[in-house]
Amino acid sequence: MSSHISSGEQARRYFGMRPHVGMPTSVLQHPSAWYGADLRKQVEIPLNDIQYALAPDDISEIEAAIDHAKKTDKPTISLSATDFPLARLRPRLDAIRHQLSDGRGFALIKGAPVARWSTADSELFFWCLGQHLGLPGLQNPQGDLLGHVVDTGDARKDPLVRLYRTAANINYHCDGADVVGLLCLRASNAGDTSRIASSVTVFKELLLAQPDLAARLFGDIRFDRRNEEKPSEPPFSVLQSIRYDGSTLRTFYHSDYFRSVARHTGALPTADLELFDHYETIAERSGIRFEMQFEPGDIQLLSNHTVIHARTAYEDHEGTQRHLLRLWLTLRGS
């Protein structure tokens, strides 16, 4: 069995598992329809369903699994879950997978001791943790399966460079896989607030306030390929941002790419710009969004079906760079 899937298969599974029966006309009730204000009220109570701190016995099991995986002599991206046994953590990881697919849509694991691990060991750990949740897929045309999120300086040469390779603010978006996972190896010096919001809640609020704009999310929306298209492909694709199967609302939203398509099509319709502005204003409300700061050893896992995510600009420490590892995962069973 392969330890990863192609970008095409990943996209087919992500977009293909979004059946649609029509636009919902009433307020949606689902665990994924959360409000940041409600989560913050629990700040003094462990959020056991979305946050888990690794215990000393968990770390001992992980480090034994790292040693076990090394003895296989396989390259990291060829390792599978069977090469990284996690008997103690398996029930927790099963619960996290359920949380991502059918619950609030995000989870945070804290306490991986990355400061004492080599970068190679951190890569091996994160890759294999991902194997217990799903199958990694390609993240870009360069073929990255295990991405390194750092400021490369490429923005000085290419204004359309993928923003994860910069220190700039990133607006609300989804990635093209069931789940995006980030492991923090080194934190930034300042800024770098991770902002997430329930796309189900944002839609609910938009539907209540401006149903005519909400309806536009079910029509065709153009998506800029940002010079990553194949020679045979057009420079933008056309998609339906939101789909509803009668019980679950699934969203693909990408602010910057929805807006920059104007370089190919000309000025966007005023109603589309109003839609994007209103949608993002709702997501930014203090009662809607939920914020977190990355610390070394933190793992953030987000559903790209029910959560939109963003990041504030950041500054690096002098002599060291903020450094995250990234996985795009197709959940097992999806």
C-alpha positions in Angstrom: 0.0 0.0 0.0 1.3 3.4 -0.9 2.2 5.9 1.9 0.8 8.8 -0.1 -1.4 9.8 -3.0 -1.0 12.0 -6.1 -2.3 15.6 -6.2 -4.9 14.5 -8.7 -6.3 11.8 -6.5 -6.2 14.1 -3.5 -8.2 16.7 -5.3 -10.7 14.1 -6.6 -11.3 12.8 -3.1 -11.5 16.3 -1.5 -13.9 17.8 -4.1 -15.6 14.6 -5.0 -16.8 13.9 -1.4 -18.9 17.0 -1.5 -22.4 15.8 -2.6 -25.0 18.6 -3.0 -28.8 18.7 -2.8 -29.3 22.4 -2.7 -28.9 25.5 -0.6 -30.0 25.1 3.1 -32.7 27.5 4.0 -32.6 27.2 7.8 -29.9 27.6 10.5 -27.6 24.6 10.6 -27.1 22.6 13.7 -23.8 20.6 13.7 -20.8 20.2 16.0 -18.8 22.1 13.3 -21.0 25.2 13.8 -19.0 26.6 16.7 -18.3 30.1 17.9 -14.9 31.3 19.1 -16.5 33.1 22.0 -18.0 29.8 23.3 -14.6 28.1 23.1 -12.9 31.0 24.9 -15.3 30.6 27.8 -13.8 27.2 28.4 -10.3 28.6 28.6 -9.9 27.4 32.3 -11.3 24.0 31.5 -9.2 21.5 29.4 -10.8 21.3 25.9 -10.4 17.5 25.9 -12.2 17.0 22.6 -10.0 19.5 20.6 -6.8 19.8 22.6 -4.5 17.1 23.9 -1.2 17.5 25.8 1.2 14.6 25.2 2.0 12.8 28.5 5.4 11.4 29.3 4.3 7.9 28.5 3.0 9.1 25.1 6.4 10.7 24.4 8.2 7.5 25.4 6.0 5.6 22.9 6.7 8.1 20.2 10.4 8.0 20.7 10.4 4.2 20.7 8.4 4.4 17.4 11.0 6.8 15.9 13.7 4.2 16.7 11.6 1.4 15.3 11.0 3.3 12.0 14.7 4.2 11.6 15.6 0.5 11.8 13.5 -0.2 8.7 16.0 1.9 6.7 13.1 3.3 4.6 13.1 6.9 3.4 10.7 9.0 5.6 8.1 9.4 2.8 8.0 5.6 2.3 7.1 4.9 6.0 3.6 3.8 6.8 1.6 3.5 10.1 2.8 0.0 10.6 6.4 1.2 10.6 5.5 3.5 13.5 3.6 1.6 16.2 1.5 3.7 18.5 -0.7 1.3 20.6 -1.1 3.8 23.5 -1.9 6.8 21.3 -4.1 5.0 18.8 -7.4 5.6 20.6 -6.6 9.3 21.0 -5.7 9.5 17.3 -8.9 7.7 16.3 -10.9 10.3 18.4 -9.0 13.1 16.7 -9.8 11.7 13.3 -13.5 11.6 14.2 -13.3 15.2 15.5 -11.8 16.4 12.2 -14.4 14.6 10.0 -17.6 14.8 12.1 -16.9 17.1 15.0 -15.7 20.6 15.5 -13.2 20.2 12.6 -10.0 21.0 14.4 -7.6 19.6 17.0 -4.4 20.7 18.8 -1.8 18.3 20.1 0.8 19.9 22.4 4.1 18.9 23.8 6.1 17.1 21.1 9.7 17.5 22.3 11.1 18.9 19.1 13.8 21.0 20.8 15.6 17.8 21.7 15.0 16.0 18.4 16.8 16.5 15.1 14.9 18.0 12.2 15.0 14.6 10.6 13.5 13.0 13.6 10.8 15.6 13.8 10.0 15.0 10.1 9.8 11.3 10.6 7.5 11.7 13.6 5.1 14.1 11.9 5.0 12.1 8.7 4.2 8.9 10.6 1.7 10.6 12.8 -0.1 11.7 9.6 -0.1 8.1 8.4 -2.2 7.2 11.4 -4.8 9.7 10.4 -4.8 9.5 6.6 -2.7 9.6 3.5 -0.5 12.6 2.7 -0.8 14.2 -0.8 1.2 16.6 -2.9 1.0 20.3 -1.8 2.5 22.0 -4.9 3.9 21.4 -8.3 7.3 21.1 -6.8 6.2 17.7 -5.4 6.3 18.6 -1.6 4.7 15.9 0.5 6.1 17.1 3.7 6.3 20.8 3.4 8.6 23.2 5.2 6.9 26.5 6.0 9.5 29.3 6.2 10.0 32.7 4.8 12.1 31.9 1.7 12.4 35.6 0.5 10.8 34.6 -2.8 8.2 37.3 -2.5 10.8 39.9 -3.5 11.0 38.2 -6.9 7.5 36.9 -7.4 4.4 38.8 -6.1 2.3 35.7 -6.7 4.4 33.3 -4.7 2.5 31.0 -2.3 2.1 33.1 0.8 3.2 30.3 3.2 6.7 31.0 1.7 6.5 34.5 3.0 6.1 36.3 6.4 3.1 38.2 5.2 -0.5 38.1 6.4 -2.5 35.3 4.9 -6.3 35.8 4.5 -8.9 33.2 5.2 -8.8 30.2 3.0 -9.0 26.4 2.8 -6.4 24.0 1.3 -7.3 21.3 -1.3 -7.2 18.3 1.0 -9.4 17.0 3.8 -7.0 18.2 6.5 -4.0 20.5 6.8 -1.6 19.7 9.6 1.2 21.9 11.0 4.0 21.1 13.4 5.9 24.0 14.9 9.6 23.5 15.1 10.5 27.1 15.8 8.2 30.0 16.6 8.4 33.5 15.3 9.6 36.6 17.2 6.4 38.6 16.9 3.0 38.3 15.2 2.0 34.9 13.6 -1.4 34.6 15.3 -3.2 31.6 13.8 -6.9 32.6 13.2 -9.5 30.0 12.5 -13.3 30.1 12.1 -16.1 27.7 11.5 -17.1 28.0 7.8 -20.4 26.6 8.8 -20.9 29.4 11.4 -19.8 32.1 8.9 -22.3 30.8 6.4 -25.1 30.7 9.0 -24.4 34.4 9.9 -24.2 35.4 6.2 -27.5 33.5 5.5 -29.3 35.3 8.3 -27.9 38.8 7.3 -27.8 38.7 3.5 -29.4 35.5 2.0 -28.9 36.9 -1.5 -25.1 37.0 -1.0 -25.1 33.5 0.6 -26.8 32.1 -2.5 -23.9 33.3 -4.6 -21.6 30.8 -2.9 -23.5 28.1 -4.6 -22.9 29.5 -8.1 -19.8 29.4 -10.2 -16.7 31.1 -8.6 -13.4 31.5 -10.5 -10.2 30.4 -8.8 -6.8 31.8 -9.9 -4.3 29.0 -10.4 -1.5 31.6 -9.7 0.8 30.3 -12.5 0.7 26.7 -11.2 -1.4 25.4 -14.0 -0.1 22.8 -16.4 0.6 23.9 -20.0 -2.7 22.3 -21.1 -4.8 24.0 -18.4 -6.5 27.4 -18.3 -5.0 29.9 -15.8 -8.1 29.6 -13.6 -10.7 27.0 -12.7 -14.4 27.3 -11.9 -15.9 25.8 -8.8 -18.8 25.9 -6.4 -17.5 27.2 -3.1 -20.1 25.6 -0.8 -22.0 22.3 -1.1 -24.7 20.9 1.1 -25.8 17.3 1.3 -28.8 17.7 3.5 -27.0 17.4 6.8 -23.4 18.6 6.3 -22.2 21.9 4.8 -18.7 21.7 3.2 -16.8 24.8 2.1 -13.8 25.5 -0.1 -12.9 29.2 0.3 -9.8 31.0 -0.8 -10.0 34.8 -0.5 -6.8 35.8 -2.3 -7.2 33.3 -5.2 -10.9 34.3 -5.7 -9.9 37.9 -5.9 -6.7 37.7 -8.0 -8.5 35.9 -10.8 -9.4 39.4 -12.0 -6.0 39.6 -13.7 -7.3 37.0 -16.1 -11.0 37.9 -16.3 -11.1 41.7 -15.7 -12.8 43.4 -12.9 -14.9 41.1 -10.7 -18.7 41.7 -10.4 -19.5 44.1 -7.6 -21.7 41.5 -6.0 -18.8 39.0 -5.8 -16.6 41.6 -4.1 -19.4 42.4 -1.7 -19.8 38.7 -1.0 -16.1 38.2 -0.2 -15.9 41.3 1.9 -18.9 40.4 3.9 -17.9 36.8 4.4 -14.4 37.7 5.6 -15.8 40.5 7.9 -18.0 37.9 9.6 -15.1 35.5 10.0 -13.0 38.3 11.7 -15.6 39.0 14.3 -14.2 38.4 17.8 -17.2 36.2 18.7 -16.7 34.1 15.6 -12.9 33.5 15.2 -10.7 31.5 17.5 -7.0 32.4 17.8 -3.9 30.5 18.9 -0.1 31.1 19.0 2.2 28.4 17.9 4.8 27.1 20.4 7.5 24.6 19.5 6.0 21.1 19.7 2.4 22.3 18.9 0.5 20.4 16.2 -2.5 22.0 14.6 -4.9 19.9 12.6 -7.7 21.6 10.6 -10.6 20.3 8.4 -10.6 22.0 5.1 -14.3 21.2 4.8 -15.6 23.0 7.8 -12.9 25.4 9.0 -11.3 28.4 7.3 -7.9 29.5 8.5 -5.7 32.6 8.3 -2.5 34.0 9.8 -1.2 37.4 10.8 2.2 38.6 9.5 5.2 37.7 11.6 8.8 38.7 12.3 11.6 36.2 12.6 14.1 36.1 15.4 17.5 37.5 14.4 19.6 34.5 13.2 16.7 32.0 13.4 13.6 31.4 11.3 10.1 30.5 12.2 9.8 26.9 10.9 6.7 24.7 10.6 6.3 21.3 9.0 3.1 20.9 6.9 1.0 17.9 5.7 -2.0 17.8 3.5 -4.0 14.7 4.5 -6.8 12.7 3.0 -8.5 11.1 6.0 -8.8 7.3 6.0 -12.3 6.3 5.2 -13.1 9.5 3.3 
